[in-house]
């Protein structure tokens, strides 16, 4: 993040947010990226959600949420579902717009 000091006050550049999209990791259902519609405790309702079955081009989910993937052809992300309710959520990582665009551009993986 870029910082600048003006008249003794420090200002920090904020990332371009992904309009409510986040990467959500659950205890046993896996990892998803979608727009958070609702959250109550450990339960999250996502819309326009893709399961991130296998990712590449990012060392961690944190990097994936901020930078997206550098190698979209190596990722395995199935088609998006209109809505999913996830229970036992253990991590929510807000996405930048760059990351949302990158994940959306990954070709749909099918078996």
C-alpha positions in Angstrom: 0.0 0.0 0.0 1.2 3.5 -0.8 1.5 6.0 2.0 1.9 9.8 1.8 2.4 12.3 4.6 0.8 15.7 4.2 1.2 18.3 6.9 2.2 15.6 9.4 -0.8 13.4 8.7 -0.3 9.9 7.1 -2.6 8.9 4.4 -2.8 5.3 3.2 -4.1 4.3 -0.3 -7.1 1.9 0.1 -7.5 -1.0 -2.4 -10.2 -0.8 -5.1 -13.0 -3.0 -3.5 -14.7 -5.7 -5.4 -18.3 -4.4 -4.7 -19.1 -6.8 -1.8 -17.3 -9.8 -3.3 -15.3 -12.0 -1.0 -13.5 -15.3 -0.9 -15.1 -17.4 1.8 -13.5 -20.5 3.3 -15.6 -23.0 5.2 -14.7 -25.8 7.6 -15.5 -28.6 5.3 -17.3 -27.4 2.1 -14.3 -25.7 0.5 -13.6 -22.2 -0.7 -15.9 -20.0 -2.7 -15.9 -16.5 -4.2 -19.1 -14.6 -4.4 -21.0 -11.5 -3.4 -22.0 -11.6 0.3 -25.8 -11.2 0.5 -26.2 -12.0 4.2 -24.2 -13.1 7.1 -25.3 -14.5 10.5 -22.6 -15.9 12.7 -20.9 -18.7 10.9 -23.5 -18.7 8.1 -23.0 -16.8 4.9 -25.3 -16.4 1.9 -23.4 -15.8 -1.4 -24.8 -14.9 -4.7 -23.0 -15.4 -8.1 -20.7 -17.8 -6.3 -17.9 -19.9 -7.8 -16.3 -22.8 -5.9 -12.5 -22.3 -6.0 -11.7 -26.0 -6.3 -8.1 -25.6 -7.3 -6.2 -22.4 -7.7 -2.8 -21.5 -9.1 -0.9 -18.3 -9.7 -1.4 -17.1 -6.1 0.5 -18.4 -3.1 -2.4 -18.0 -0.6 -6.1 -17.2 -0.6 -5.1 -13.8 0.8 -3.0 -13.1 -2.4 -5.9 -14.5 -4.5 -8.3 -12.0 -2.9 -6.1 -9.0 -3.5 -4.3 -9.8 -6.8 -6.3 -12.6 -8.4 -4.6 -15.4 -10.3 -1.5 -15.0 -12.5 -2.2 -18.4 -14.2 -5.9 -18.7 -14.9 -5.5 -21.7 -17.2 -4.2 -23.7 -14.3 -7.2 -23.0 -12.0 -10.2 -25.3 -11.7 -13.3 -23.2 -10.9 -16.7 -24.7 -11.9 -19.5 -22.6 -13.1 -21.1 -20.0 -10.8 -24.3 -20.8 -9.0 -27.0 -18.1 -8.4 -27.0 -18.6 -4.6 -25.4 -20.8 -2.0 -25.7 -20.8 1.8 -22.5 -21.8 3.5 -22.4 -23.0 7.1 -19.3 -23.2 9.3 -17.5 -20.3 7.6 -14.0 -19.8 9.1 -12.6 -17.1 6.9 -13.9 -14.2 4.8 -11.4 -12.3 2.6 -12.9 -9.2 0.9 -11.8 -9.1 -2.8 -10.4 -6.2 -4.8 -12.0 -5.5 -8.2 -8.8 -6.8 -9.8 -9.2 -10.1 -8.0 -12.9 -10.4 -8.9 -12.2 -9.7 -12.6 -9.4 -12.3 -12.6 -11.5 -15.0 -11.0 -14.4 -14.3 -13.3 -12.1 -14.7 -16.3 -11.0 -18.2 -15.3 -12.5 -20.6 -17.8 -15.4 -22.8 -16.4 -13.9 -26.2 -15.4 -16.0 -29.3 -16.1 -15.2 -32.9 -15.7 
